[in-house]
Amino acid sequence: MHIIEQKLVVRDWPLQKPGDEAFFGYIVALGVFPGDWDDGSMFRYADFAYSDSYTRYRLPNDPTLLNELAKYLSSNFEMCGTGHGIYGKVWVFLTKDGYKVDLP
């Protein structure tokens, strides 16, 4: 049995204005933090890993971004199951039309 005790800092999503872009690394998890329904403390997050870092970001309410990240996460999940490692590391751009996710 493996025991994982996570204590992660949840960072604010860094892309705030058109023209912002960032390399995040491998998308390794998407989830919802189960806070209190009544006070709105629930939030969506994405976890990224690269080299020796593991970072969790609170995601903006953007369906395109969520769908694109889920697509790359699904690919990583499938590749991991075949023993071929993962390849879905992502670069995210914020344009005037919304988010764009791409492989570097």
Phi and psi restraints in degrees (value plus and minus 20) as a CYANA .aco file:
   2 HIS   PHI    -130.1   -90.1
   2 HIS   PSI     115.1   155.1
   3 ILE   PHI    -133.8   -93.8
   3 ILE   PSI     103.2   143.2
   4 ILE   PHI    -137.1   -97.1
   4 ILE   PSI      97.4   137.4
   5 GLU   PHI    -126.8   -86.8
   5 GLU   PSI      86.9   126.9
   6 GLN   PHI    -110.9   -70.9
   6 GLN   PSI     112.4   152.4
   7 LYS   PHI    -154.2  -114.2
   7 LYS   PSI      72.3   112.3
   8 LEU   PHI    -132.8   -92.8
   8 LEU   PSI     123.2   163.2
   9 VAL   PHI    -100.9   -60.9
   9 VAL   PSI     107.3   147.3
  10 VAL   PHI    -112.2   -72.2
  10 VAL   PSI      94.0   134.0
  11 ARG   PHI    -109.3   -69.3
  11 ARG   PSI     129.9   169.9
  12 ASP   PHI     -88.7   -48.7
  12 ASP   PSI     127.7   167.7
  13 TRP   PHI     -82.0   -42.0
  13 TRP   PSI     105.2   145.2
  14 PRO   PHI     -99.5   -59.5
  14 PRO   PSI     -37.6     2.4
  15 LEU   PHI    -110.0   -70.0
  15 LEU   PSI      91.7   131.7
  16 GLN   PHI    -136.2   -96.2
  16 GLN   PSI     -44.5    -4.5
  17 LYS   PHI    -158.1  -118.1
  17 LYS   PSI     132.2   172.2
  18 PRO   PHI     -72.2   -32.2
  18 PRO   PSI     116.5   156.5
  19 GLY   PHI      82.7   122.7
  19 GLY   PSI     -40.0     0.0
  20 ASP   PHI     -90.0   -50.0
  20 ASP   PSI     123.2   163.2
  21 GLU   PHI    -170.9  -130.9
  21 GLU   PSI     135.5   175.5
  22 ALA   PHI    -178.4  -138.4
  22 ALA   PSI     126.7   166.7
  23 PHE   PHI    -112.0   -72.0
  23 PHE   PSI     107.6   147.6
  24 PHE   PHI    -127.0   -87.0
  24 PHE   PSI     -42.4    -2.4
  25 GLY   PHI      79.8   119.8
  25 GLY   PSI    -174.2  -134.2
  26 TYR   PHI    -102.2   -62.2
  26 TYR   PSI     108.6   148.6
  27 ILE   PHI     -96.8   -56.8
  27 ILE   PSI     100.3   140.3
  28 VAL   PHI    -139.9   -99.9
  28 VAL   PSI     -29.7    10.3
  29 ALA   PHI    -184.4  -144.4
  29 ALA   PSI     126.8   166.8
  30 LEU   PHI    -149.2  -109.2
  30 LEU   PSI     123.7   163.7
  31 GLY   PHI    -185.3  -145.3
  31 GLY   PSI    -198.9  -158.9
  32 VAL   PHI    -146.0  -106.0
  32 VAL   PSI     105.7   145.7
  33 PHE   PHI     -98.9   -58.9
  33 PHE   PSI     102.4   142.4
  34 PRO   PHI    -103.8   -63.8
  34 PRO   PSI      54.1    94.1
  35 GLY   PHI     -98.3   -58.3
  35 GLY   PSI    -174.4  -134.4
  36 ASP   PHI    -106.0   -66.0
  36 ASP   PSI     105.6   145.6
  37 TRP   PHI     -79.1   -39.1
  37 TRP   PSI     -57.7   -17.7
  38 ASP   PHI     -95.0   -55.0
  38 ASP   PSI     -51.9   -11.9
  39 ASP   PHI    -119.4   -79.4
  39 ASP   PSI     -16.0    24.0
  40 GLY   PHI      53.3    93.3
  40 GLY   PSI       1.9    41.9
  41 SER   PHI    -103.0   -63.0
  41 SER   PSI     -23.9    16.1
  42 MET   PHI     -89.8   -49.8
  42 MET   PSI     124.0   164.0
  43 PHE   PHI    -173.2  -133.2
  43 PHE   PSI     135.6   175.6
  44 ARG   PHI    -107.6   -67.6
  44 ARG   PSI     127.8   167.8
  45 TYR   PHI    -162.8  -122.8
  45 TYR   PSI     142.7   182.7
  46 ALA   PHI    -151.9  -111.9
  46 ALA   PSI     119.3   159.3
  47 ASP   PHI    -129.0   -89.0
  47 ASP   PSI     116.3   156.3
  48 PHE   PHI    -146.2  -106.2
  48 PHE   PSI     123.7   163.7
  49 ALA   PHI    -148.7  -108.7
  49 ALA   PSI     122.8   162.8
  50 TYR   PHI    -182.4  -142.4
  50 TYR   PSI     109.9   149.9
  51 SER   PHI      33.4    73.4
  51 SER   PSI    -141.6  -101.6
  52 ASP   PHI    -119.7   -79.7
  52 ASP   PSI      -6.7    33.3
  53 SER   PHI    -130.8   -90.8
  53 SER   PSI     129.2   169.2
  54 TYR   PHI    -157.2  -117.2
  54 TYR   PSI      99.2   139.2
  55 THR   PHI    -150.0  -110.0
  55 THR   PSI     116.9   156.9
  56 ARG   PHI    -131.6   -91.6
  56 ARG   PSI     110.7   150.7
  57 TYR   PHI    -139.2   -99.2
  57 TYR   PSI     120.0   160.0
  58 ARG   PHI     -94.9   -54.9
  58 ARG   PSI     107.0   147.0
  59 LEU   PHI    -109.5   -69.5
  59 LEU   PSI     125.5   165.5
  60 PRO   PHI     -92.9   -52.9
  60 PRO   PSI     143.3   183.3
  61 ASN   PHI    -102.1   -62.1
  61 ASN   PSI      61.6   101.6
  62 ASP   PHI    -157.1  -117.1
  62 ASP   PSI      85.1   125.1
  63 PRO   PHI     -78.6   -38.6
  63 PRO   PSI     -55.4   -15.4
  64 THR   PHI     -84.4   -44.4
  64 THR   PSI     -65.6   -25.6
  65 LEU   PHI     -80.3   -40.3
  65 LEU   PSI     -67.5   -27.5
  66 LEU   PHI     -80.1   -40.1
  66 LEU   PSI     -64.0   -24.0
  67 ASN   PHI     -85.2   -45.2
  67 ASN   PSI     -61.1   -21.1
  68 GLU   PHI     -86.9   -46.9
  68 GLU   PSI     -63.5   -23.5
  69 LEU   PHI     -83.5   -43.5
  69 LEU   PSI     -59.6   -19.6
  70 ALA   PHI     -83.3   -43.3
  70 ALA   PSI     -56.2   -16.2
  71 LYS   PHI     -82.7   -42.7
  71 LYS   PSI     -66.8   -26.8
  72 TYR   PHI     -89.6   -49.6
  72 TYR   PSI     -56.1   -16.1
  73 LEU   PHI     -83.3   -43.3
  73 LEU   PSI     -62.1   -22.1
  74 SER   PHI     -80.7   -40.7
  74 SER   PSI     -62.4   -22.4
  75 SER   PHI     -81.8   -41.8
  75 SER   PSI     -62.9   -22.9
  76 ASN   PHI     -83.3   -43.3
  76 ASN   PSI     -59.8   -19.8
  77 PHE   PHI     -82.5   -42.5
  77 PHE   PSI     -64.9   -24.9
  78 GLU   PHI     -85.1   -45.1
  78 GLU   PSI     -65.1   -25.1
  79 MET   PHI     -84.0   -44.0
  79 MET   PSI     -59.5   -19.5
  80 CYS   PHI     -81.4   -41.4
  80 CYS   PSI     -59.5   -19.5
  81 GLY   PHI     -87.5   -47.5
  81 GLY   PSI     -42.1    -2.1
  82 THR   PHI    -113.7   -73.7
  82 THR   PSI     -22.5    17.5
  83 GLY   PHI      60.5   100.5
  83 GLY   PSI      -7.4    32.6
  84 HIS   PHI    -118.6   -78.6
  84 HIS   PSI      -8.6    31.4
  85 GLY   PHI      57.5    97.5
  85 GLY   PSI    -186.4  -146.4
  86 ILE   PHI    -146.6  -106.6
  86 ILE   PSI     136.3   176.3
  87 TYR   PHI    -154.3  -114.3
  87 TYR   PSI     -27.8    12.2
  88 GLY   PHI     -98.9   -58.9
  88 GLY   PSI      42.0    82.0
  89 LYS   PHI    -106.3   -66.3
  89 LYS   PSI     122.0   162.0
  90 VAL   PHI    -144.2  -104.2
  90 VAL   PSI     131.0   171.0
  91 TRP   PHI    -138.4   -98.4
  91 TRP   PSI     112.8   152.8
  92 VAL   PHI    -139.8   -99.8
  92 VAL   PSI     115.8   155.8
  93 PHE   PHI    -139.6   -99.6
  93 PHE   PSI     120.0   160.0
  94 LEU   PHI    -128.2   -88.2
  94 LEU   PSI      94.5   134.5
  95 THR   PHI    -124.2   -84.2
  95 THR   PSI     157.0   197.0
  96 LYS   PHI     -86.2   -46.2
  96 LYS   PSI     -38.8     1.2
  97 ASP   PHI    -117.6   -77.6
  97 ASP   PSI     -20.3    19.7
  98 GLY   PHI     105.1   145.1
  98 GLY   PSI    -183.1  -143.1
  99 TYR   PHI    -106.5   -66.5
  99 TYR   PSI     125.9   165.9
 100 LYS   PHI    -150.0  -110.0
 100 LYS   PSI     109.3   149.3
 101 VAL   PHI    -131.3   -91.3
 101 VAL   PSI     115.0   155.0
 102 ASP   PHI    -164.6  -124.6
 102 ASP   PSI     135.8   175.8
 103 LEU   PHI    -101.8   -61.8
 103 LEU   PSI     121.8   161.8
